[in-house]
Amino acid sequence: MPLLSEDLRQAIEDYTRRYATRQAALLPALHLIQERFRCVPREAIEELADLLDLHPAQVHDTLSFYGFFRDAGNPLGRFRVWVCRSLPCMLRGGEEILDDLCHYLNIQPGQTTADGAITLEFAECLGACELAPCLLVNDECHGPLTQESARQLVAQLRRAGVQHGV
């Protein structure tokens, strides 16, 4: 039984029509898969390779090149929290916010909390310098933050993640 559902396969097919070659749809397809599964499972790599006329090694090479994709051994939490480390954020306390959240959540950047609610990461720049220091939750930017307001936000996310049965 295939891992990729018909609707996911159709969404990937829709991307292939936007490009000169089927293979060019690889990155958007990987994003769709990760959004659905919170990682890119090995079975999905094989099915995607077949769908895009690629070798599984080509899909895996692309997957491993980009730091924002996760494999099945390291899935994303319900909420992906990126703390900005750009110069403006760093000068206004971004590094301290990252350190504080690491201690609060008892994880290091790149890890996910044991309850599966939050994956904490750092970004070199979120492009929101006017909100420094800031963080990105999934696709929503928050700032300017203090250690306390960042911790409160993450606590709310964690409660929401646990309530929704991460």
C-alpha positions in Angstrom: 0.0 0.0 0.0 1.5 3.4 -1.0 2.4 5.9 1.7 1.6 8.9 -0.4 -2.2 9.4 -0.6 -3.9 10.2 -3.9 -4.5 13.8 -2.9 -0.8 14.2 -2.1 0.2 12.6 -5.3 -2.1 14.9 -7.2 -0.7 18.0 -5.4 2.8 16.8 -6.5 1.6 16.3 -10.1 0.2 19.8 -10.1 3.7 21.1 -9.3 5.2 19.1 -12.1 3.1 21.0 -14.6 4.7 24.3 -13.5 8.2 23.2 -14.5 10.1 22.2 -17.7 10.9 18.8 -16.2 9.2 16.6 -13.7 12.4 16.5 -11.6 12.3 20.2 -11.0 9.2 19.7 -8.7 11.4 17.9 -6.2 11.7 20.7 -3.6 8.1 21.6 -3.5 7.2 18.0 -3.3 9.5 17.4 -0.4 7.8 20.4 1.4 4.4 18.9 0.8 5.5 15.5 2.2 7.1 17.1 5.2 4.1 19.2 5.9 1.9 16.1 5.9 4.1 13.7 7.9 6.3 16.2 9.9 9.2 14.4 8.3 10.1 12.7 5.0 9.8 9.0 5.6 12.0 6.6 3.7 9.0 5.0 1.9 8.1 8.5 0.7 11.5 9.0 -0.8 11.1 5.9 -2.9 7.6 6.7 -4.0 8.6 10.3 -4.8 11.6 9.2 -6.8 9.3 6.9 -8.9 6.8 9.7 -9.3 9.4 12.2 -10.5 11.5 9.8 -12.6 14.4 10.1 -10.2 16.6 7.6 -8.4 15.9 7.5 -4.6 19.6 8.6 -4.0 18.9 11.8 -5.9 15.9 12.5 -3.6 17.9 11.6 -0.5 20.8 13.9 -1.6 18.4 16.8 -2.0 16.7 16.0 1.3 20.0 15.8 3.2 21.4 19.0 1.6 18.7 21.3 3.0 18.7 21.7 6.8 14.9 22.3 7.0 13.9 18.8 5.9 13.7 16.0 8.5 13.9 12.3 8.1 11.7 9.8 9.9 14.3 9.4 12.7 14.0 13.1 13.6 10.4 14.3 12.9 9.3 17.8 13.6 7.1 18.7 16.5 3.7 20.2 16.0 5.2 23.6 16.3 8.6 24.5 14.7 10.1 27.4 16.6 13.0 29.2 14.9 14.9 31.8 17.0 16.6 34.4 14.9 20.4 34.9 15.4 20.9 37.8 12.9 23.0 40.7 14.1 20.0 42.9 15.1 18.4 40.1 17.0 21.7 39.1 18.6 22.3 42.7 19.8 18.8 42.8 21.3 19.0 39.5 23.2 18.3 36.8 20.6 21.1 34.5 21.8 19.9 34.8 25.4 16.3 33.9 24.3 17.6 30.8 22.5 19.7 29.7 25.5 16.7 30.3 27.8 14.4 28.3 25.6 16.9 25.5 25.4 17.0 25.3 29.2 13.2 25.8 29.6 12.4 23.0 27.1 15.4 20.8 28.1 16.5 20.4 24.5 19.2 21.8 22.2 18.6 23.5 18.8 17.5 21.0 16.2 15.7 18.8 18.8 12.1 18.2 19.6 10.5 18.0 23.0 9.7 14.6 24.4 6.0 15.3 24.1 6.4 16.1 20.4 5.0 19.6 20.7 7.9 21.8 19.9 11.0 21.6 17.7 13.4 24.4 18.6 15.9 25.6 15.9 17.8 28.8 15.1 17.8 30.8 11.9 20.6 32.9 10.7 18.1 35.5 9.7 14.3 35.6 9.6 14.2 38.9 7.7 12.2 40.7 10.4 14.8 43.0 11.8 12.1 45.6 12.8 10.8 42.9 15.3 14.2 42.1 16.8 14.6 39.9 18.7 12.1 37.6 17.1 11.2 34.0 16.4 9.2 32.2 13.8 6.5 29.7 14.8 5.7 27.6 11.8 5.0 30.5 9.4 4.2 33.3 11.9 6.8 35.8 13.1 6.7 37.1 16.7 8.6 40.0 18.2 10.0 42.0 19.6 10.4 39.5 22.4 12.1 39.2 25.8 13.2 36.0 27.5 10.0 36.1 29.5 7.6 36.7 26.6 9.3 34.1 24.4 9.0 31.6 27.3 5.3 32.4 27.7 4.7 32.0 23.9 6.4 28.6 23.9 4.5 27.5 27.0 1.2 28.3 25.2 2.4 26.4 22.1 3.4 23.4 24.2 0.0 23.3 25.9 -1.8 23.6 22.5 0.4 20.8 21.1 -0.2 18.5 24.0 -4.0 19.2 23.9 -4.2 18.4 20.2 -2.5 15.0 20.8 0.8 15.6 19.1 
